Amino acid sequence: MNRFTWQRAVIKVGSALIAPEGNECSGRYLLSLARFITASREAGKEVFWSLLVVWPLGAAK
């Protein structure tokens, strides 16, 4: 069995993860992601994340 080891991760976070209901920020998935990033960095791993937020046209200002 091959053991997969990694030193660097790149995570793309989309608006569906940040606001799954489409109207407000939710901690439902963000807390798990934050814990993963923290634990990985404490273990000496490099973790980069990119936030992509799509705002619908015509949304209230």
Buried (B, 14 or more C-beta within 10 A) or exposed (E): EEEEEEEEEEBEBEBEBBEEEEEEEEEEEEEEBEEBBEEBEEEEBEBEEEEEEEEEEEEEE
